[in-house]
């Protein structure tokens, strides 16, 4: 497979929380492996927050990365910890230039053969739940485009972790979820029709008005549609928001 095909397969594999052989450890191992095989990192470590708010190593791709992850937790410094605390990506294109920033971690990372590092947040709905360490044997780090892809993979993995359940999904559960989706679409269609008739709008304009009102009031589209159908929200309010 070419890189685009491998990326597509990676996103599908990370999001498939219904498979019988998937659990949080496998998901994070997959993420780490994809960051090496597709993104181009030489070593990857993944940490997640515990209920106490500290971090625990969940996946590493090799022994030297595992050693550095352990050191990072013991020393209380390093790109992963900084990324988790700040909730933003952390970059070091040359670890030799960051010995003041990470006086214990950076020299040992350098002696382990790594020359540059990136850390990306694991996040769900703007909440940081961990971090991904990308370590490279050469200075300069990864291109920005590759970091964007790595962050997208991390975001998908984080969402999958939140939606994974220890209980196996039954065929009836899948059928129920599908029927909920169909019911939601029917509710949105009904509300869209009400807006179109009341405002003299076409279907696409009416749906756009529904979206505008929902976004402007920080509401889910289905909640806005339900409020219209149940007459707890006036049509004039929705139409007014789009004008």
Secondary structure as a PSIPRED ss2 file (coil, helix, strand):
# PSIPRED VFORMAT (PSIPRED V4.0)

   1 X C   1.000  0.000  0.000
   2 X C   1.000  0.000  0.000
   3 X H   0.000  1.000  0.000
   4 X H   0.000  1.000  0.000
   5 X H   0.000  1.000  0.000
   6 X H   0.000  1.000  0.000
   7 X H   0.000  1.000  0.000
   8 X H   0.000  1.000  0.000
   9 X H   0.000  1.000  0.000
  10 X H   0.000  1.000  0.000
  11 X H   0.000  1.000  0.000
  12 X H   0.000  1.000  0.000
  13 X H   0.000  1.000  0.000
  14 X H   0.000  1.000  0.000
  15 X H   0.000  1.000  0.000
  16 X C   1.000  0.000  0.000
  17 X C   1.000  0.000  0.000
  18 X C   1.000  0.000  0.000
  19 X C   1.000  0.000  0.000
  20 X C   1.000  0.000  0.000
  21 X C   1.000  0.000  0.000
  22 X C   1.000  0.000  0.000
  23 X C   1.000  0.000  0.000
  24 X H   0.000  1.000  0.000
  25 X H   0.000  1.000  0.000
  26 X H   0.000  1.000  0.000
  27 X H   0.000  1.000  0.000
  28 X H   0.000  1.000  0.000
  29 X H   0.000  1.000  0.000
  30 X H   0.000  1.000  0.000
  31 X H   0.000  1.000  0.000
  32 X H   0.000  1.000  0.000
  33 X H   0.000  1.000  0.000
  34 X H   0.000  1.000  0.000
  35 X H   0.000  1.000  0.000
  36 X H   0.000  1.000  0.000
  37 X H   0.000  1.000  0.000
  38 X H   0.000  1.000  0.000
  39 X H   0.000  1.000  0.000
  40 X C   1.000  0.000  0.000
  41 X C   1.000  0.000  0.000
  42 X C   1.000  0.000  0.000
  43 X E   0.000  0.000  1.000
  44 X E   0.000  0.000  1.000
  45 X E   0.000  0.000  1.000
  46 X E   0.000  0.000  1.000
  47 X E   0.000  0.000  1.000
  48 X E   0.000  0.000  1.000
  49 X E   0.000  0.000  1.000
  50 X C   1.000  0.000  0.000
  51 X C   1.000  0.000  0.000
  52 X C   1.000  0.000  0.000
  53 X C   1.000  0.000  0.000
  54 X C   1.000  0.000  0.000
  55 X E   0.000  0.000  1.000
  56 X E   0.000  0.000  1.000
  57 X E   0.000  0.000  1.000
  58 X E   0.000  0.000  1.000
  59 X E   0.000  0.000  1.000
  60 X E   0.000  0.000  1.000
  61 X C   1.000  0.000  0.000
  62 X C   1.000  0.000  0.000
  63 X H   0.000  1.000  0.000
  64 X H   0.000  1.000  0.000
  65 X H   0.000  1.000  0.000
  66 X H   0.000  1.000  0.000
  67 X H   0.000  1.000  0.000
  68 X H   0.000  1.000  0.000
  69 X H   0.000  1.000  0.000
  70 X H   0.000  1.000  0.000
  71 X H   0.000  1.000  0.000
  72 X H   0.000  1.000  0.000
  73 X H   0.000  1.000  0.000
  74 X H   0.000  1.000  0.000
  75 X H   0.000  1.000  0.000
  76 X C   1.000  0.000  0.000
  77 X C   1.000  0.000  0.000
  78 X C   1.000  0.000  0.000
  79 X H   0.000  1.000  0.000
  80 X H   0.000  1.000  0.000
  81 X H   0.000  1.000  0.000
  82 X H   0.000  1.000  0.000
  83 X H   0.000  1.000  0.000
  84 X H   0.000  1.000  0.000
  85 X H   0.000  1.000  0.000
  86 X H   0.000  1.000  0.000
  87 X C   1.000  0.000  0.000
  88 X C   1.000  0.000  0.000
  89 X C   1.000  0.000  0.000
  90 X E   0.000  0.000  1.000
  91 X E   0.000  0.000  1.000
  92 X E   0.000  0.000  1.000
  93 X C   1.000  0.000  0.000
  94 X C   1.000  0.000  0.000
  95 X H   0.000  1.000  0.000
  96 X H   0.000  1.000  0.000
  97 X H   0.000  1.000  0.000
  98 X H   0.000  1.000  0.000
  99 X C   1.000  0.000  0.000
 100 X C   1.000  0.000  0.000
 101 X C   1.000  0.000  0.000
 102 X C   1.000  0.000  0.000
 103 X C   1.000  0.000  0.000
 104 X C   1.000  0.000  0.000
 105 X H   0.000  1.000  0.000
 106 X H   0.000  1.000  0.000
 107 X H   0.000  1.000  0.000
 108 X H   0.000  1.000  0.000
 109 X H   0.000  1.000  0.000
 110 X H   0.000  1.000  0.000
 111 X H   0.000  1.000  0.000
 112 X C   1.000  0.000  0.000
 113 X C   1.000  0.000  0.000
 114 X C   1.000  0.000  0.000
 115 X C   1.000  0.000  0.000
 116 X E   0.000  0.000  1.000
 117 X E   0.000  0.000  1.000
 118 X E   0.000  0.000  1.000
 119 X E   0.000  0.000  1.000
 120 X E   0.000  0.000  1.000
 121 X E   0.000  0.000  1.000
 122 X E   0.000  0.000  1.000
 123 X E   0.000  0.000  1.000
 124 X E   0.000  0.000  1.000
 125 X C   1.000  0.000  0.000
 126 X C   1.000  0.000  0.000
 127 X E   0.000  0.000  1.000
 128 X E   0.000  0.000  1.000
 129 X E   0.000  0.000  1.000
 130 X E   0.000  0.000  1.000
 131 X E   0.000  0.000  1.000
 132 X E   0.000  0.000  1.000
 133 X E   0.000  0.000  1.000
 134 X E   0.000  0.000  1.000
 135 X E   0.000  0.000  1.000
 136 X E   0.000  0.000  1.000
 137 X C   1.000  0.000  0.000
 138 X C   1.000  0.000  0.000
 139 X C   1.000  0.000  0.000
 140 X C   1.000  0.000  0.000
 141 X C   1.000  0.000  0.000
 142 X C   1.000  0.000  0.000
 143 X C   1.000  0.000  0.000
 144 X H   0.000  1.000  0.000
 145 X H   0.000  1.000  0.000
 146 X H   0.000  1.000  0.000
 147 X H   0.000  1.000  0.000
 148 X H   0.000  1.000  0.000
 149 X H   0.000  1.000  0.000
 150 X H   0.000  1.000  0.000
 151 X H   0.000  1.000  0.000
 152 X H   0.000  1.000  0.000
 153 X H   0.000  1.000  0.000
 154 X H   0.000  1.000  0.000
 155 X H   0.000  1.000  0.000
 156 X H   0.000  1.000  0.000
 157 X H   0.000  1.000  0.000
 158 X H   0.000  1.000  0.000
 159 X H   0.000  1.000  0.000
 160 X H   0.000  1.000  0.000
 161 X H   0.000  1.000  0.000
 162 X H   0.000  1.000  0.000
 163 X H   0.000  1.000  0.000
 164 X C   1.000  0.000  0.000
 165 X C   1.000  0.000  0.000
 166 X C   1.000  0.000  0.000
 167 X C   1.000  0.000  0.000
 168 X C   1.000  0.000  0.000
 169 X C   1.000  0.000  0.000
 170 X C   1.000  0.000  0.000
 171 X H   0.000  1.000  0.000
 172 X H   0.000  1.000  0.000
 173 X H   0.000  1.000  0.000
 174 X H   0.000  1.000  0.000
 175 X H   0.000  1.000  0.000
 176 X H   0.000  1.000  0.000
 177 X H   0.000  1.000  0.000
 178 X H   0.000  1.000  0.000
 179 X H   0.000  1.000  0.000
 180 X H   0.000  1.000  0.000
 181 X H   0.000  1.000  0.000
 182 X H   0.000  1.000  0.000
 183 X H   0.000  1.000  0.000
 184 X H   0.000  1.000  0.000
 185 X H   0.000  1.000  0.000
 186 X H   0.000  1.000  0.000
 187 X H   0.000  1.000  0.000
 188 X H   0.000  1.000  0.000
 189 X H   0.000  1.000  0.000
 190 X H   0.000  1.000  0.000
 191 X H   0.000  1.000  0.000
 192 X H   0.000  1.000  0.000
 193 X H   0.000  1.000  0.000
 194 X H   0.000  1.000  0.000
 195 X H   0.000  1.000  0.000
 196 X H   0.000  1.000  0.000
 197 X H   0.000  1.000  0.000
 198 X H   0.000  1.000  0.000
 199 X H   0.000  1.000  0.000
 200 X C   1.000  0.000  0.000
 201 X C   1.000  0.000  0.000
 202 X C   1.000  0.000  0.000
 203 X H   0.000  1.000  0.000
 204 X H   0.000  1.000  0.000
 205 X H   0.000  1.000  0.000
 206 X H   0.000  1.000  0.000
 207 X H   0.000  1.000  0.000
 208 X H   0.000  1.000  0.000
 209 X H   0.000  1.000  0.000
 210 X H   0.000  1.000  0.000
 211 X H   0.000  1.000  0.000
 212 X H   0.000  1.000  0.000
 213 X H   0.000  1.000  0.000
 214 X H   0.000  1.000  0.000
 215 X H   0.000  1.000  0.000
 216 X H   0.000  1.000  0.000
 217 X C   1.000  0.000  0.000
 218 X C   1.000  0.000  0.000
 219 X C   1.000  0.000  0.000
 220 X C   1.000  0.000  0.000
 221 X H   0.000  1.000  0.000
 222 X H   0.000  1.000  0.000
 223 X H   0.000  1.000  0.000
 224 X H   0.000  1.000  0.000
 225 X H   0.000  1.000  0.000
 226 X H   0.000  1.000  0.000
 227 X H   0.000  1.000  0.000
 228 X H   0.000  1.000  0.000
 229 X H   0.000  1.000  0.000
 230 X C   1.000  0.000  0.000
 231 X C   1.000  0.000  0.000
 232 X C   1.000  0.000  0.000
 233 X C   1.000  0.000  0.000
 234 X C   1.000  0.000  0.000
 235 X H   0.000  1.000  0.000
 236 X H   0.000  1.000  0.000
 237 X H   0.000  1.000  0.000
 238 X H   0.000  1.000  0.000
 239 X H   0.000  1.000  0.000
 240 X H   0.000  1.000  0.000
 241 X H   0.000  1.000  0.000
 242 X C   1.000  0.000  0.000
 243 X C   1.000  0.000  0.000
